[in-house]
Every structure is written in structure tokens, then in C-alpha cells.
């Protein structure tokens, strides 16, 4: 009930109504996502469309970030009630229930942060409606298209071919604070599993395993790959999956699933297949920094298919950044490249 009351005061009624009571999740298909994108576009007038829509090959599609900054796209604060409902329906259709919960909770956290930073009521640097929706290309059959939701601590990038979603990365979720330290939301922790499972795995390691996993005693100040267009495997790799006992291997699989399962069931299955094909025995877990909550710490998980980074160093280790990268298919580039090549051969 505290969260319910908080959200009602934090943002406009129509936005909060969808954050709190939007329709239940069902297993969605690429056609469902295409339809949701088309419905969103149908709500836009010419002015809003000019802000929200970009050509498929516009370089803006690759310009992603996760810090407060000027952005292109149509912000929620500029939408009417119908547009907000359609935008959030597109988000709900493109993610799992858990992914939607994280994204909307992070958006609502802007007002918690505004209060913690003691900002004036007319200061909109922290604002749950300052998140931008962008459509790239024309959603529909026979088209390459995509869409993005982005703002402070959220960057979700989706790419589709025809009516099939082919990529949902880069995918970034962050939380500041990681655990709310005071106020009516004290103790709230949006990215709880990303933290708890990682520490459980870390604390299960033997001294020898920990020596292999610990890549440095001080955590990096930020996720190492930042907002690069293309990510790659990082060195040193850390502790190999093959060096873990069965219980530890299961914990690592569960931790990977926390990140993959932010997506729809169909997209999560695609990512899991990529991970399995690349080989669990090629997976590594690396740690840096403090081994308990309250100090700066960092971990990453990687095999030739995916890279996961988690960094928590700001605000005395209470400011989380996480990212999932598909090392071959961020922005759908690998799948769409194959599609272009096949189309070219057919001619």
C-alpha cells in the first residue's frame, strides 16, 4: 500500500494506473509486439510522430545510454493519456512480467531519488516521466524495425524482422539507491536477485576458487563496456563453470536466468539456446572489490554468446548498474545480416 500511495503522488494518474494495474502478462509473440507498436504509432499526431519515429538505418538506433542526459524520442511527459497507455502496453508486450516490473519500478524510483537528494518540487532532473520511446523503421510484415525505451537507468533495445523479434539487447537496468536507505520506501530493493544470488555464489566458493574468480581487489568505477555499440569478451575471465561443483553451477545458471528472464518467454528461449550452444563449460564468473554489501563490488558473467556486467561502486556501494549484451546479435545485427545476405542470394 505504501508503494501504491507513493506512485499516485509521484506521477500522472494515467501513467501510475498502468504501472500499478496494467493488464496481466500473457506469452506474447512477435506479431503481438508488432501490433502493439502499430497501435502506439496510431495514437501519435504529426508532432509526436516527428519526435518518436526514426528511419531504420538512422544511427540514432545505436546511440544508447543510461545516465541523465538530453535524449531523442518521445518522452512520457509529452504524451497524452491514450499515448501513455499505448506506450506502456508496448513495453509490457515486449518484456516478461519481471522485466516490466523492473523497468517501471526504476522509473518510479526517480521520485525516491528526488526526495533523497532534497530537490525542489519544480526541479525535474529526477522525473519518472522523463523516459523516451523511439520507433525505428515501420513495424509490420516484410520490414526490419525496432524500438527503444530509454532514460536514467533504463535502456531497452528491441529489433525485429518481419513480425519476429530477433534481439532484445543491449538491455540495461540500474537502481539508485540499490536499497532505499530511508523514507516511506525504506528497504525497497528493485534488483534484489541480481545481488542476492551473486553473493550466495561468491560465498560458496572455496579459497582456491575465490582466488580464480577474484580479478582485482578494487571494483571498476563503472561497467567496463559502457555504452559501446559492440561488446566483447573481457579479460581476465575469472572462474570457469567447469571448475565449479554442481550446486555452484546451478547457482550460476540461476543468476544468468535472472537477466535473461527479463525478456518474453520466446526471446528468453532464444538467448538460452545461444548460451547453451556456446557452451556452459565456456562460461566464467569474475568478481572484483568487496565481498559483502556496503563496499564497492563488481561481477561479470560471460561465454562466447553473452556478457553480463554488474557494477555497484557509487554512493558507498548502493548504486547498481547492470547490463546484458548479446555478443553476436546486439541490435539484431547478426540475424539481420544473415537475412540481408539470404535476400541478396535469392536475387
Phi and psi in degrees as a GROMACS rama.xvg file:
@    title "Ramachandran Plot"
@    xaxis  label "Phi"
@    yaxis  label "Psi"
@TYPE xy
-60.3736  -44.9944  UNK-2
-63.0289  -42.1325  UNK-3
-56.7216  -49.7305  UNK-4
-66.2294  -39.3763  UNK-5
-61.2346  -47.6968  UNK-6
-64.7857  -36.5776  UNK-7
-63.3446  -30.0674  UNK-8
-90.1003  -13.543  UNK-9
-86.5971  -27.0121  UNK-10
-153.802  179.648  UNK-11
-63.9659  153.714  UNK-12
-58.7786  -45.5798  UNK-13
-64.6922  -38.0279  UNK-14
-66.3357  -48.4983  UNK-15
-64.553  -35.8307  UNK-16
-58.4089  -41.2527  UNK-17
-73.7703  -36.1393  UNK-18
-63.3329  -34.1196  UNK-19
-94.0054  -35.0595  UNK-20
-133.72  21.6519  UNK-21
-58.6661  163.089  UNK-22
-61.5466  151.19  UNK-23
-62.371  149.151  UNK-24
-72.8064  140.825  UNK-25
-127.656  163.921  UNK-26
-66.0997  122.482  UNK-27
-107.608  157.049  UNK-28
-114.109  172.93  UNK-29
-60.1764  -34.8272  UNK-30
-64.8128  -38.114  UNK-31
-62.3715  -42.4164  UNK-32
-67.6748  -42  UNK-33
-58.9059  -46.1494  UNK-34
-62.2045  -40.498  UNK-35
-64.64  -39.1843  UNK-36
-66.0934  -42.286  UNK-37
-62.6895  -40.7393  UNK-38
-65.1411  -38.5525  UNK-39
-61.4645  -46.4421  UNK-40
-61.6612  -34.6988  UNK-41
-66.9568  -20.2258  UNK-42
-83.2792  -9.75313  UNK-43
-90.8267  135.919  UNK-44
-82.8543  179.645  UNK-45
-60.0221  -41.8431  UNK-46
-64.2551  -46.681  UNK-47
-65.7389  -37.0646  UNK-48
-64.2517  -38.0563  UNK-49
-62.0327  -32.4892  UNK-50
-78.264  -37.753  UNK-51
-88.3968  -26.8768  UNK-52
-108.04  133.589  UNK-53
-129.419  155.377  UNK-54
-63.8509  150.245  UNK-55
-56.5239  -39.4468  UNK-56
-91.6943  12.6374  UNK-57
-70.0319  134.569  UNK-58
-62.6294  -17.0827  UNK-59
-58.6974  -26.7931  UNK-60
-59.2744  -29.4536  UNK-61
-98.2645  0.433305  UNK-62
-94.3565  85.3988  UNK-63
-113.313  151.081  UNK-64
-158.934  172.373  UNK-65
-140.598  19.2248  UNK-66
-115.935  163.095  UNK-67
-64.118  124.144  UNK-68
-167.85  161.614  UNK-69
-63.1699  137.089  UNK-70
-132.853  157.403  UNK-71
-96.4675  161.553  UNK-72
115.107  -178.92  UNK-73
-102.831  115.364  UNK-74
-77.0431  152.017  UNK-75
-57.6138  -35.7797  UNK-76
-64.9213  -18.0203  UNK-77
-96.5751  0.794316  UNK-78
-93.0962  149.229  UNK-79
-84.2663  178.07  UNK-80
-60.2169  -40.9584  UNK-81
-65.2513  -41.7366  UNK-82
-66.9362  -40.8556  UNK-83
-60.8938  -44.848  UNK-84
-61.9695  -42.8063  UNK-85
-68.14  -38.2526  UNK-86
-64.398  -46.1681  UNK-87
-71.3147  -27.5678  UNK-88
-66.3348  -38.6237  UNK-89
-62.2575  -43.3303  UNK-90
-62.4676  -45.9341  UNK-91
-62.791  -37.022  UNK-92
-71.3452  -27.8493  UNK-93
-91.6784  -6.63996  UNK-94
-129.73  170.138  UNK-95
-77.847  171.112  UNK-96
-58.6426  -39.0483  UNK-97
-70.1905  -40.712  UNK-98
-62.2458  -40.9778  UNK-99
-65.3105  -42.4172  UNK-100
-58.6921  -45.7327  UNK-101
-63.5032  -47.7402  UNK-102
-61.1853  -47.6605  UNK-103
-72.7915  -31.5511  UNK-104
-68.0188  -38.808  UNK-105
-64.9772  -40.5388  UNK-106
-60.5413  -46.6307  UNK-107
-66.091  -27.2503  UNK-108
-63.4183  -17.494  UNK-109
-56.8209  -35.1018  UNK-110
-76.5545  -30.4811  UNK-111
-62.4414  -45.3848  UNK-112
-65.3741  -38.3744  UNK-113
-60.1917  -41.7261  UNK-114
-68.721  -43.0568  UNK-115
-63.1174  -32.356  UNK-116
-88.4269  0.614417  UNK-117
55.1436  46.7391  UNK-118
-83.826  150.906  UNK-119
-67.8733  154.427  UNK-120
-56.5841  -33.4661  UNK-121
-91.0178  9.13542  UNK-122
-90.6554  115.423  UNK-123
-108.321  22.8761  UNK-124
-61.8033  -39.0543  UNK-125
-103.909  115.46  UNK-126
-154.263  118.537  UNK-127
-67.7568  -9.54649  UNK-128
-100.478  5.56201  UNK-129
-93.1152  50.985  UNK-130
-124.57  140.185  UNK-131
-114.466  135.347  UNK-132
-106.457  131.864  UNK-133
-133.804  139.44  UNK-134
-114.256  132.572  UNK-135
-114.738  120.784  UNK-136
82.2027  -165.785  UNK-137
-116.662  109.08  UNK-138
-58.6391  127.524  UNK-139
158.071  176.239  UNK-140
-63.329  140.31  UNK-141
74.2855  12.524  UNK-142
-120.52  147.105  UNK-143
-94.683  127.603  UNK-144
-153.789  169.582  UNK-145
-162.191  176.728  UNK-146
-152.298  163.187  UNK-147
-142.616  140.178  UNK-148
-114.068  129.296  UNK-149
-151.134  143.848  UNK-150
-175.869  -162.664  UNK-151
-62.5303  117.684  UNK-152
72.994  10.9078  UNK-153
-136.674  126.877  UNK-154
-144.864  107.703  UNK-155
-118.379  124.12  UNK-156
-123.904  120.744  UNK-157
-119.762  137.976  UNK-158
-129.455  138.506  UNK-159
-134.307  152.771  UNK-160
-127.314  124.337  UNK-161
56.9592  -125.703  UNK-162
-107.17  28.2249  UNK-163
-120.353  125.457  UNK-164
-73.7491  123.143  UNK-165
-111.213  -12.0929  UNK-166
-158.608  147.032  UNK-167
-137.026  34.0857  UNK-168
-137.612  157.291  UNK-169
-64.0273  146.702  UNK-170
-129.662  115.287  UNK-171
-122.181  130.56  UNK-172
-130.288  134.122  UNK-173
-133.424  169.053  UNK-174
-151.333  120.118  UNK-175
-132.291  111.194  UNK-176
-77.6881  156.96  UNK-177
-65.4994  -43.6518  UNK-178
-125.698  123.708  UNK-179
-64.7377  122.704  UNK-180
-83.7468  -19.613  UNK-181
-161.296  172.67  UNK-182
88.6926  -174.494  UNK-183
-63.5953  -21.563  UNK-184
-102.514  18.5428  UNK-185
-50.7388  131.48  UNK-186
91.0309  -9.36112  UNK-187
-65.1967  135.009  UNK-188
-139.915  103.125  UNK-189
-71.0038  -43.7948  UNK-190
-102.364  54.1072  UNK-191
-68.6236  -46.3896  UNK-192
-67.2318  -34.645  UNK-193
-59.6692  -31.062  UNK-194
-85.953  -53.457  UNK-195
-63.5114  -46.0346  UNK-196
-66.0071  -37.4561  UNK-197
-65.3181  -44.3331  UNK-198
-67.0366  -36.8567  UNK-199
-61.7239  -44.6305  UNK-200
-63.4659  -46.6213  UNK-201
-58.0839  -45.3328  UNK-202
-73.6146  -11.7624  UNK-203
-85.0734  -11.2963  UNK-204
-73.5869  143.238  UNK-205
-72.7287  170.069  UNK-206
-59.0227  -41.1738  UNK-207
-67.1869  -41.778  UNK-208
-64.5938  -40.6489  UNK-209
-63.501  -38.1663  UNK-210
-60.6876  -35.7424  UNK-211
-75.2337  -39.2689  UNK-212
-74.0146  -34.812  UNK-213
-76.4268  106.99  UNK-214
-89.4903  -22.6182  UNK-215
-165.346  156.06  UNK-216
-81.991  -18.7923  UNK-217
-112.769  131.214  UNK-218
-73.8485  144.762  UNK-219
-62.6567  153.872  UNK-220
-75.4405  -12.5884  UNK-221
-155.78  161.91  UNK-222
-55.3371  137.024  UNK-223
-70.3572  -36.2088  UNK-224
-76.6766  -13.1498  UNK-225
53.394  -135.446  UNK-226
-110.716  34.4301  UNK-227
-61.9097  146.915  UNK-228
-63.6518  -39.5016  UNK-229
-125.778  128.053  UNK-230
-98.0201  164.861  UNK-231
-148.453  166.687  UNK-232
-59.0397  143.638  UNK-233
-111.681  149.365  UNK-234
-115.414  149.456  UNK-235
-73.1883  155.751  UNK-236
-75.0325  -29.3151  UNK-237
98.3464  -152.22  UNK-238
-85.5567  129.26  UNK-239
-77.6892  145.695  UNK-240
-54.4039  -38.8852  UNK-241
-67.4608  -16.2361  UNK-242
-91.8807  1.99929  UNK-243
-98.5417  155.545  UNK-244
-80.4499  168.594  UNK-245
-57.0762  -37.8845  UNK-246
-65.5607  -41.2384  UNK-247
-67.762  -38.7511  UNK-248
-60.5133  -40.984  UNK-249
-64.8565  -39.6511  UNK-250
-62.7464  -40.8211  UNK-251
-65.8197  -40.4204  UNK-252
-61.2681  -41.1585  UNK-253
-64.8459  -38.023  UNK-254
-67.5552  -41.8261  UNK-255
-60.4684  -41.1547  UNK-256
-62.7464  -31.8295  UNK-257
-57.0289  -39.7225  UNK-258
-79.3526  -44.4496  UNK-259
-66.302  -35.8614  UNK-260
-79.1016  7.02223  UNK-261
-71.3801  -13.7208  UNK-262
-95.2443  170.167  UNK-263
-59.3004  160.84  UNK-264
-57.4284  -42.7684  UNK-265
-64.6813  -43.7028  UNK-266
-71.0859  -37.4617  UNK-267
-60.9371  -39.577  UNK-268
-63.5526  -39.0635  UNK-269
-63.0983  -46.7681  UNK-270
-64.4771  -41.7493  UNK-271
-63.7838  -37.8639  UNK-272
-63.9743  -39.9378  UNK-273
-61.8846  -43.8125  UNK-274
-62.5251  -45.0956  UNK-275
-66.1762  -40.6983  UNK-276
-64.4043  -40.1625  UNK-277
-69.9377  -21.6516  UNK-278
103.275  117.633  UNK-279
-62.0149  -31.0054  UNK-280
-68.8701  -12.4853  UNK-281
-95.6444  4.96901  UNK-282
-83.1481  144.228  UNK-283
-133.381  150.368  UNK-284
-123.516  121.536  UNK-285
-123.441  145.888  UNK-286
-131.612  149.704  UNK-287
-144.289  143.941  UNK-288
90.116  -153.41  UNK-289
-61.7433  148.695  UNK-290
-104.054  8.21428  UNK-291
-136.882  154.961  UNK-292
-61.0333  141.611  UNK-293
114.078  -13.3736  UNK-294
-123.338  157.687  UNK-295
-59.7147  130.344  UNK-296
-147.385  161.025  UNK-297
-151.88  143.953  UNK-298
-144.084  160.601  UNK-299
-144.043  152.62  UNK-300
-130.539  131.762  UNK-301
-155.561  144.248  UNK-302
-140.014  -178.1  UNK-303
-59.9955  -12.0174  UNK-304
-94.8717  -43.3849  UNK-305
-133.37  159.86  UNK-306
-134.588  126.587  UNK-307
-116.532  130.004  UNK-308
-125.003  139.928  UNK-309
-131.165  128.74  UNK-310
-135.128  133.098  UNK-311
-142.255  86.3797  UNK-312
-126.166  -26.6558  UNK-313
-75.8428  160.366  UNK-314
53.645  45.5224  UNK-315
57.3053  41.9432  UNK-316
71.7896  43.0629  UNK-317
-141.625  42.2632  UNK-318
-151.556  103.011  UNK-319
-102.357  136.824  UNK-320
-122.418  132.909  UNK-321
-135.781  147.552  UNK-322
-146.758  143.063  UNK-323
-116.057  126.005  UNK-324
-120.893  135.966  UNK-325
-92.5923  110.241  UNK-326
-66.6575  -19.3255  UNK-327
-108.474  -23.4035  UNK-328
-131.374  25.0335  UNK-329
-55.5838  140.102  UNK-330
60.1757  15.7846  UNK-331
71.499  15.463  UNK-332
-64.5117  -38.2198  UNK-333
-71.4858  -48.548  UNK-334
-63.8554  -43.6137  UNK-335
-70.4723  -30.2324  UNK-336
-63.5131  -42.4133  UNK-337
-63.7544  -38.2329  UNK-338
-63.6656  -45.0997  UNK-339
-61.463  -41.4667  UNK-340
-65.3538  -41.679  UNK-341
-65.7937  -40.1359  UNK-342
-64.2643  -38.5081  UNK-343
-66.3778  -41.0508  UNK-344
-64.8109  -34.1787  UNK-345
-68.7626  -17.5889  UNK-346
